Amino acid sequence: MRFVRFDLDGRTSYGLIEGDRVIPISASPFERWQAAGAPIALDRVRLQVPVVPQNFYAVGSNYAAHIRERARKLGIAPEMPTRPEPGYRSASALVAHNDPIVLPRDTTSVQFEGELVVVIGRRAKHVQETDAFKCVLGFTIGNDISERTWQKADRTFWRSKNSDTFKPMGPWIETDVDLESLRTTVRVNGKQQIEFHTNDMLFGVARFIATITEYITLHPGDVIWMGTEGASCDLHAGDVVEVEISSIGTLRNPVVASLP
């Protein structure tokens, strides 16, 4: 199933995607729900982020090539992590499919990071890796926009990762996903920039869920962004960036300059 969160006539609702139509449902996917209305043409609605999370976790340094490329740019030896170490992001940075990524006036190097996003479906605490997927509702797509100059200069990621509009997510939640078959492709202005096996992670989805829930309760609607592979290019006003993950969909966002 594909769950979508959408606006129509000033009202935000959840629905199911069926072909080029949306079937409204009576509640969120995290509750008991049922079909609740006539089908609506998909091109009549405005997509919203598929969930607004209570907690927003993000995984850094989870792909080997990404770690090596970052070390090369910094002129240091690559150091592979020995354990999962999730971080946090701000839900206020989230924007939906087709919404603009706005570049603050003093940015110098803003880059994309195409990521698989795990959407938690039920409360989870002290979960074993073997049971981890029982608490997963499905998956969506994230673009972890990052300002690299700020990332190097600041002691935290408060602005380099969390500026307004720096976290596009969507377009929907796909529940039927075979992780081993997924491929992630990022395009800028239609030109492929990077392509990789999505599940080629140092630490996988189950390991991170087990690690987080050893200490912190996961709640329905929480999201975990699973990191990215390879090297990114700088984005500029006028660009359009697309993150496609096979069998899930494509997240597309234009890049614009902030107003003076």
URJO-V68976 format. One record per residue. N is the residue number from 1. RES is the residue in one small letter. SS is DSSP state (A for helix, B for strand, O for the rest). Layout:
# URJO-V68976
n=N res=RES ss=SS
n=N res=RES ss=SS
This chain:
# URJO-V68976
n=1 res=m ss=O
n=2 res=r ss=B
n=3 res=f ss=B
n=4 res=v ss=B
n=5 res=r ss=B
n=6 res=f ss=B
n=7 res=d ss=B
n=8 res=l ss=B
n=9 res=d ss=O
n=10 res=g ss=O
n=11 res=r ss=B
n=12 res=t ss=B
n=13 res=s ss=B
n=14 res=y ss=B
n=15 res=g ss=B
n=16 res=l ss=B
n=17 res=i ss=B
n=18 res=e ss=B
n=19 res=g ss=O
n=20 res=d ss=O
n=21 res=r ss=B
n=22 res=v ss=B
n=23 res=i ss=B
n=24 res=p ss=B
n=25 res=i ss=B
n=26 res=s ss=O
n=27 res=a ss=O
n=28 res=s ss=O
n=29 res=p ss=O
n=30 res=f ss=O
n=31 res=e ss=O
n=32 res=r ss=O
n=33 res=w ss=O
n=34 res=q ss=O
n=35 res=a ss=B
n=36 res=a ss=O
n=37 res=g ss=O
n=38 res=a ss=O
n=39 res=p ss=O
n=40 res=i ss=B
n=41 res=a ss=B
n=42 res=l ss=A
n=43 res=d ss=A
n=44 res=r ss=A
n=45 res=v ss=O
n=46 res=r ss=B
n=47 res=l ss=B
n=48 res=q ss=O
n=49 res=v ss=O
n=50 res=p ss=O
n=51 res=v ss=O
n=52 res=v ss=O
n=53 res=p ss=O
n=54 res=q ss=O
n=55 res=n ss=O
n=56 res=f ss=B
n=57 res=y ss=B
n=58 res=a ss=B
n=59 res=v ss=B
n=60 res=g ss=O
n=61 res=s ss=O
n=62 res=n ss=O
n=63 res=y ss=O
n=64 res=a ss=A
n=65 res=a ss=A
n=66 res=h ss=A
n=67 res=i ss=A
n=68 res=r ss=A
n=69 res=e ss=A
n=70 res=r ss=A
n=71 res=a ss=A
n=72 res=r ss=A
n=73 res=k ss=A
n=74 res=l ss=A
n=75 res=g ss=O
n=76 res=i ss=O
n=77 res=a ss=O
n=78 res=p ss=O
n=79 res=e ss=O
n=80 res=m ss=O
n=81 res=p ss=O
n=82 res=t ss=O
n=83 res=r ss=O
n=84 res=p ss=O
n=85 res=e ss=O
n=86 res=p ss=B
n=87 res=g ss=B
n=88 res=y ss=B
n=89 res=r ss=O
n=90 res=s ss=O
n=91 res=a ss=A
n=92 res=s ss=A
n=93 res=a ss=A
n=94 res=l ss=B
n=95 res=v ss=B
n=96 res=a ss=O
n=97 res=h ss=O
n=98 res=n ss=O
n=99 res=d ss=O
n=100 res=p ss=O
n=101 res=i ss=B
n=102 res=v ss=B
n=103 res=l ss=B
n=104 res=p ss=O
n=105 res=r ss=O
n=106 res=d ss=O
n=107 res=t ss=O
n=108 res=t ss=O
n=109 res=s ss=O
n=110 res=v ss=B
n=111 res=q ss=B
n=112 res=f ss=O
n=113 res=e ss=O
n=114 res=g ss=B
n=115 res=e ss=B
n=116 res=l ss=B
n=117 res=v ss=B
n=118 res=v ss=B
n=119 res=v ss=B
n=120 res=i ss=B
n=121 res=g ss=O
n=122 res=r ss=O
n=123 res=r ss=O
n=124 res=a ss=B
n=125 res=k ss=O
n=126 res=h ss=O
n=127 res=v ss=O
n=128 res=q ss=O
n=129 res=e ss=A
n=130 res=t ss=A
n=131 res=d ss=A
n=132 res=a ss=A
n=133 res=f ss=A
n=134 res=k ss=A
n=135 res=c ss=A
n=136 res=v ss=B
n=137 res=l ss=B
n=138 res=g ss=B
n=139 res=f ss=B
n=140 res=t ss=B
n=141 res=i ss=B
n=142 res=g ss=B
n=143 res=n ss=B
n=144 res=d ss=B
n=145 res=i ss=O
n=146 res=s ss=B
n=147 res=e ss=B
n=148 res=r ss=A
n=149 res=t ss=A
n=150 res=w ss=A
n=151 res=q ss=A
n=152 res=k ss=A
n=153 res=a ss=A
n=154 res=d ss=O
n=155 res=r ss=O
n=156 res=t ss=O
n=157 res=f ss=O
n=158 res=w ss=O
n=159 res=r ss=O
n=160 res=s ss=O
n=161 res=k ss=O
n=162 res=n ss=O
n=163 res=s ss=O
n=164 res=d ss=O
n=165 res=t ss=O
n=166 res=f ss=O
n=167 res=k ss=B
n=168 res=p ss=B
n=169 res=m ss=B
n=170 res=g ss=B
n=171 res=p ss=B
n=172 res=w ss=B
n=173 res=i ss=B
n=174 res=e ss=B
n=175 res=t ss=O
n=176 res=d ss=O
n=177 res=v ss=O
n=178 res=d ss=O
n=179 res=l ss=A
n=180 res=e ss=A
n=181 res=s ss=A
n=182 res=l ss=O
n=183 res=r ss=B
n=184 res=t ss=B
n=185 res=t ss=B
n=186 res=v ss=B
n=187 res=r ss=B
n=188 res=v ss=B
n=189 res=n ss=O
n=190 res=g ss=O
n=191 res=k ss=B
n=192 res=q ss=B
n=193 res=q ss=B
n=194 res=i ss=B
n=195 res=e ss=B
n=196 res=f ss=B
n=197 res=h ss=B
n=198 res=t ss=O
n=199 res=n ss=O
n=200 res=d ss=O
n=201 res=m ss=O
n=202 res=l ss=O
n=203 res=f ss=O
n=204 res=g ss=O
n=205 res=v ss=A
n=206 res=a ss=A
n=207 res=r ss=A
n=208 res=f ss=A
n=209 res=i ss=A
n=210 res=a ss=A
n=211 res=t ss=A
n=212 res=i ss=A
n=213 res=t ss=A
n=214 res=e ss=A
n=215 res=y ss=A
n=216 res=i ss=O
n=217 res=t ss=O
n=218 res=l ss=B
n=219 res=h ss=O
n=220 res=p ss=O
n=221 res=g ss=O
n=222 res=d ss=O
n=223 res=v ss=B
n=224 res=i ss=B
n=225 res=w ss=B
n=226 res=m ss=O
n=227 res=g ss=O
n=228 res=t ss=O
n=229 res=e ss=O
n=230 res=g ss=O
n=231 res=a ss=O
n=232 res=s ss=O
n=233 res=c ss=O
n=234 res=d ss=B
n=235 res=l ss=O
n=236 res=h ss=O
n=237 res=a ss=O
n=238 res=g ss=O
n=239 res=d ss=O
n=240 res=v ss=B
n=241 res=v ss=B
n=242 res=e ss=B
n=243 res=v ss=B
n=244 res=e ss=B
n=245 res=i ss=B
n=246 res=s ss=O
n=247 res=s ss=O
n=248 res=i ss=O
n=249 res=g ss=B
n=250 res=t ss=B
n=251 res=l ss=B
n=252 res=r ss=B
n=253 res=n ss=B
n=254 res=p ss=B
n=255 res=v ss=B
n=256 res=v ss=B
n=257 res=a ss=B
n=258 res=s ss=O
n=259 res=l ss=O
n=260 res=p ss=O
